[in-house]
Structure formats: structure tokens, C-alpha cells
Amino acid sequence: AERELGGYLAFCDGEAGDPAVADLLRFAAIAVLEDVSYTRKDGQYLRWDPRCGRPGVRGRLDKGRLPSLREAVVRQLERMARDLAGAGPRAGALPGTRGRLDLRQGSCLGLLPRRDSGSVDFVLTSPPYCNRYDYTRTYALELALLGLTDAGVKDLRQRMLSCTVENKEKRGQLRAAWEQAGRAGAFEAVEREFAGHEALQEVLGLLEAFRVSGKLNNSNIARMVRNYFYEMCFVVYELARVLAPGGRAVMVNDDVRYAGEEVPVDLILSDFAAAFGLRVRHIWTLPRGKGNSSQQMGAHGRRELRKCVYVWEKPRR
């Protein structure tokens, strides 16, 4: 499959002709990487089929017969062609106009501060959850295909919103960036909100005590949770700033639990939103939440955690 993929990408780069067609062909390859590999995405990491030949791989994953790259790409291109054919006006669809797509590469921590105030009508987002999932590992194959080296992946991991135990504190970088933009006062306001949130500080204090007493299965969890909320405080501030009056932000996120201590992510982030001038319209919860991990279930029993959708609105004045 590796040789096939190399030849396919060389064709995309040199013989596909139309750049738009080449992009579609590359996208098809990215979409089928998991299908043609001995891997399967499983929560916070990649599982490997023992047939992959990697040393130390154990487990029962058996993906059966893998399709050839040709089979998988042809099937994917057919699916994409059907999608494009059905992209026109549909009976019963709401009227609308074709929007302008503007994709930007980078971290929300770096991109949001560059947006003009009041320039966004609607935000729909599902940020990384505070659950230790490392998406740079889950999507390792795709990142490699896009040309990222091991050093590049590690750098990307640190630039992303903190949600893994490997993330380091970004306070210095954030302060420097905001001061350079002439927003030192806003930086201090965000820090005051973070430090003054009593429920959050209580949770962080408990996690730090668990770390000291050895109750956390990874000593960096307390730091990760602190970094997550510290950075999300800046993100929520920026969402409030860039939203136009009457605009809404809709966020999908889950609560989490560590060492039996539930972290009410929904309430904390919505408190941040209210502090920065947004009106909390709804916190919708799914009828069925998610369970805790098998390790925590053994120690604390099964207790469901809320899976939520938050709706925040910027007042019209």
C-alpha cells in the first residue's frame, strides 16, 4: 500500500492536470488511509492490527482483508461524485446564497485575536474536550501524508489548545502576543476571570491534591486541566468579542471526571461566557450521557457525565 500510495501521490503532483482535480484526488487518498492500513481510530489513540509488523504490537484487532488503494480510492471518488451531483438546489430546502469558504490553518489561540470585533454572526464549534485525547496521534497517518515530520507533529501538539498530558503552559506566549497587539488590559481581564472562578479553582485545587497524593493515574492531568480552562477562558473571551450584536455561538462539549471528581465543563465555560457579556440561552444535554473510564468505574462505580450543547448569544445592546 505504501508503494501504491507513493505512485498515486506522484501522479497527483505531476500528471493530474487541473489543480482542483489534483486536490480532490489527494483528498480521496486522505479519506481512505485508515481503510487501507492496519490501523483503526479508537478514542485517544490508533489501534494496530498485529499483522502490521510493528514491534511490540499486541491485541486482538483483525481488520480482515484490506482493500487495495485503487479499490478504496475508486469507491471514495464515486462517493464524492455523488455528493457533488447532489449539491444543487433540493426540493423543500430553505432558500439561501452560496457562501464564501475561507479555510485558515492554525490554532484558535492564534487566529481568533486577528479577527475584527463584531465581524462574525454565528459560531458553531466543538473544541477538543478536556479528556486527554491526542488528535495528533489519532490522525498520525493523515498528518504524515500531509508532510509533517515527527518534529512537526510535536510542535503542532504544543500549539493546539491544551487537551493532553503532554501540553505545556502557554501563558508566556499568550501574554507576549496580546501585549504586542496592544491588548494587555484585556489579557489581565481574562486572567482575573480565570483566577476568580471559585468552582473552577476548587476543582483545580482538588486535582492538585490528588496529584500530590498519587491518586491520578498520570501526574500531568492536573496541569492539563488547568491549562485547558486557562486557554478556553481566552477562547470564550475572543468569541464574545468577534460576535456581532445578536450573533450566537453554539458549542458542543462534554463534562469529564478524574479520580472520581466531576469537572462541570458546561457550567464553567458558560460562566466565562456570561462574564464576557454573552447571554447563556441554553445548555442542552443529551438524554444519555457518557460513562467514565473502565479504571474509574472500578474505583468509583458507573456515573454518567453530561454531553452538552451550549448556546450563547451576544445582546443587541
C-alpha positions in Angstrom: 0.0 0.0 0.0 2.9 2.4 0.7 4.3 1.9 -2.8 0.9 2.3 -4.3 0.3 5.5 -2.3 3.7 7.0 -3.4 2.9 6.4 -7.0 -0.6 7.8 -6.6 0.6 11.0 -5.0 3.3 11.4 -7.7 0.5 11.2 -10.3 -1.5 13.9 -8.4 1.6 16.1 -8.3 2.7 15.7 -11.9 0.0 14.4 -14.2 -3.4 15.2 -12.8 -3.5 18.5 -14.8 -6.2 20.6 -13.3 -5.1 21.7 -9.7 -8.7 21.3 -8.5 -8.8 17.7 -9.7 -5.4 17.0 -8.1 -6.8 18.4 -4.8 -9.8 16.1 -5.0 -7.6 13.1 -5.7 -5.3 13.9 -2.7 -8.4 14.4 -0.5 -9.7 10.9 -1.6 -6.4 9.4 -0.6 -6.5 11.0 2.9 -10.1 9.8 3.3 -9.1 6.1 2.7 -5.8 6.0 4.6 -7.4 4.1 7.5 -9.2 1.7 5.2 -6.0 0.5 3.5 -3.8 0.5 6.6 -3.5 -1.9 9.6 -4.9 0.8 11.9 -8.2 1.8 13.4 -9.0 5.0 15.3 -10.1 4.1 18.8 -10.7 7.0 21.1 -7.4 8.6 22.1 -5.0 6.6 20.0 -4.6 4.4 17.0 -5.0 0.6 17.4 -2.8 -1.6 15.2 -3.6 -4.9 13.7 -0.7 -7.3 14.7 -0.1 -8.0 11.0 1.4 -4.6 10.6 4.8 -5.9 11.6 5.5 -3.1 14.1 7.5 -4.4 17.1 5.6 -4.7 20.4 2.1 -4.6 18.8 -0.4 -6.8 20.7 -4.1 -7.1 20.8 -7.0 -8.8 19.0 -7.6 -6.2 16.3 -8.1 -8.1 13.0 -9.2 -5.8 10.1 -9.6 -8.8 7.8 -8.8 -8.3 4.1 -7.6 -4.8 3.4 -8.8 -3.3 0.0 -6.1 -2.2 -2.4 -5.5 1.6 -2.6 -7.1 1.5 -6.1 -10.3 -0.1 -4.8 -10.6 2.2 -1.9 -9.8 5.4 -3.9 -12.3 4.5 -6.7 -15.0 3.8 -4.1 -14.2 7.2 -2.4 -14.2 9.1 -5.7 -17.6 7.6 -6.6 -19.0 8.7 -3.3 -17.5 12.2 -3.8 -19.0 12.4 -7.3 -22.5 11.5 -5.9 -22.1 14.2 -3.3 -21.2 16.8 -5.9 -24.0 15.8 -8.1 -26.5 16.3 -5.2 -25.0 19.7 -4.2 -27.5 21.7 -6.2 -30.9 23.1 -5.0 -33.1 20.5 -3.4 -36.9 20.4 -3.1 -38.0 21.7 0.2 -34.6 23.2 1.1 -34.5 26.6 2.7 -33.5 29.4 0.3 -30.0 30.7 0.7 -27.0 32.1 -1.1 -23.7 30.4 -1.8 -21.2 31.4 0.9 -17.5 32.1 0.6 -15.3 29.4 2.0 -12.3 30.7 3.9 -10.1 28.0 5.4 -7.3 29.0 7.7 -4.6 26.8 9.1 -3.5 27.4 12.7 -4.6 27.3 16.3 -7.7 29.2 17.6 -5.4 30.8 20.1 -3.6 32.5 17.3 -6.3 33.0 14.7 -9.2 34.4 16.8 -7.3 37.5 18.0 -6.7 38.5 14.4 -10.5 38.7 13.7 -12.2 42.1 13.8 -14.6 42.7 16.7 -18.2 42.2 15.8 -17.3 40.5 12.5 -19.0 37.1 13.0 -22.7 36.3 13.0 -22.6 32.7 14.0 -20.1 30.3 15.5 -20.5 26.5 15.5 -17.7 24.7 17.2 -16.7 21.5 19.0 -13.4 22.2 20.6 -11.1 19.4 21.9 -12.6 18.0 25.1 -10.7 18.0 28.4 -10.2 14.3 28.1 -6.6 13.6 27.3 -7.4 12.7 23.6 -4.3 13.4 21.5 -5.6 14.0 18.0 -2.1 14.3 16.6 -1.7 10.6 17.4 -5.2 9.6 16.3 -4.6 11.3 12.9 -0.9 10.3 12.7 -1.3 8.7 9.2 -3.1 11.8 7.8 -0.5 14.2 9.2 2.3 12.1 7.8 0.7 12.2 4.3 0.4 15.9 4.6 4.2 16.1 5.1 4.6 16.6 8.8 7.7 15.2 10.3 7.9 13.8 13.8 9.2 17.2 15.0 6.4 18.9 13.1 3.8 16.8 14.9 5.3 17.5 18.3 5.3 21.3 17.5 1.6 21.1 16.3 0.7 19.3 19.5 2.1 22.1 21.6 0.4 24.9 19.6 -3.0 23.3 19.8 -5.5 24.0 22.6 -4.2 22.1 25.6 -6.1 18.8 26.0 -3.3 16.2 26.5 -1.0 15.5 29.4 2.0 16.5 27.2 0.8 20.1 26.7 2.9 22.7 28.4 1.8 26.1 29.7 1.2 28.8 27.1 0.8 31.8 29.4 4.1 33.4 28.3 3.3 33.1 24.6 -0.3 34.4 25.1 0.9 37.4 27.2 3.5 38.3 24.6 1.0 38.0 21.7 -1.6 40.1 23.4 0.8 42.8 24.6 2.2 43.0 21.1 -1.3 43.6 19.8 -1.9 46.4 22.3 -4.3 44.3 24.4 -2.5 44.0 27.7 -5.6 45.2 29.6 -7.8 42.6 28.0 -5.3 39.9 28.9 -5.4 40.9 32.5 -9.2 40.9 32.5 -9.2 37.3 31.2 -6.7 36.2 33.8 -8.8 37.8 36.6 -11.9 35.9 35.4 -10.0 32.6 35.3 -8.4 33.2 38.8 -11.7 34.4 40.3 -13.9 31.5 39.3 -14.4 29.8 42.6 -15.8 26.5 41.4 -13.0 26.1 38.9 -10.3 26.9 41.4 -11.9 24.4 43.8 -11.7 21.7 41.2 -8.1 22.6 40.3 -7.1 22.5 44.0 -8.6 19.1 44.4 -6.8 17.8 41.3 -3.5 19.2 42.6 -4.1 17.4 45.9 -4.9 14.2 44.1 -1.6 14.7 42.2 0.4 15.1 45.3 -1.2 12.0 47.0 -0.7 9.9 43.9 -4.5 9.4 43.1 -4.2 10.5 39.5 -3.1 7.8 37.0 -0.9 10.5 35.3 0.6 13.2 37.4 0.2 15.7 34.5 -3.6 15.6 34.5 -3.9 18.4 37.0 -1.7 20.6 34.8 -3.6 19.7 31.7 -7.0 20.6 33.2 -5.6 23.9 34.4 -4.2 24.7 31.0 -7.4 23.7 29.3 -9.6 26.1 31.2 -7.0 28.8 31.2 -6.8 28.7 27.4 -10.5 28.2 26.9 -11.1 31.4 29.0 -9.2 33.3 26.3 -11.1 31.5 23.6 -14.5 32.3 25.1 -13.4 36.0 25.6 -12.5 36.1 21.9 -15.8 34.5 20.8 -17.6 37.2 22.8 -15.5 39.9 21.1 -15.8 38.7 17.5 -19.5 38.0 17.6 -21.7 40.7 16.2 -24.7 42.0 18.3 -27.4 39.4 18.0 -24.9 36.7 17.0 -24.7 33.3 18.6 -22.1 30.8 19.5 -23.0 27.1 19.7 -20.5 24.8 21.3 -20.5 21.0 21.7 -18.5 19.7 24.7 -18.5 17.0 27.3 -18.0 17.1 31.1 -15.1 15.0 32.4 -14.1 13.2 35.6 -10.7 12.5 37.1 -10.1 10.4 40.2 -13.8 10.4 40.9 -14.0 14.2 40.8 -16.5 15.5 38.2 -15.5 18.6 36.3 -18.6 20.6 35.1 -17.1 21.9 31.9 -20.5 23.1 30.7 -21.2 25.3 33.7 -17.6 26.7 33.9 -17.4 27.7 30.2 -20.9 29.2 30.3 -19.9 31.2 33.4 -16.9 32.5 31.3 -19.3 33.4 28.5 -21.7 35.3 30.9 -18.7 37.2 32.4 -17.6 38.4 29.0 -21.1 39.7 28.1 -22.8 36.8 26.4 -26.3 35.6 27.4 -26.5 31.9 28.1 -29.6 30.9 26.2 -29.4 27.1 26.6 -27.3 24.3 27.9 -28.9 21.3 26.2 -27.9 17.8 27.5 -28.1 14.6 25.6 -30.7 12.2 27.1 -27.9 9.7 27.7 -24.6 10.8 28.9 -21.2 9.1 28.7 -19.7 6.7 31.2 -16.4 7.1 33.0 -13.4 5.0 32.0 -13.1 1.4 33.0 -10.4 2.3 35.5 -12.6 4.9 37.2 -15.6 2.6 37.0 -13.8 0.0 39.1 -12.9 2.6 41.8 -15.9 4.8 41.8 -18.7 2.9 40.1 -20.5 3.9 36.8 -21.7 7.5 36.8 -22.8 9.3 33.7 -21.3 12.6 32.6 -23.2 15.2 30.7 -22.8 15.6 27.0 -23.9 19.1 26.2 -24.6 21.7 23.5 -24.3 25.3 24.8 -26.0 28.2 23.0 -24.6 31.7 23.9 -25.9 35.0 22.4 -24.5 38.4 22.2 -27.1 41.0 23.2 -28.1 43.6 20.6 -27.1 46.4 23.1 
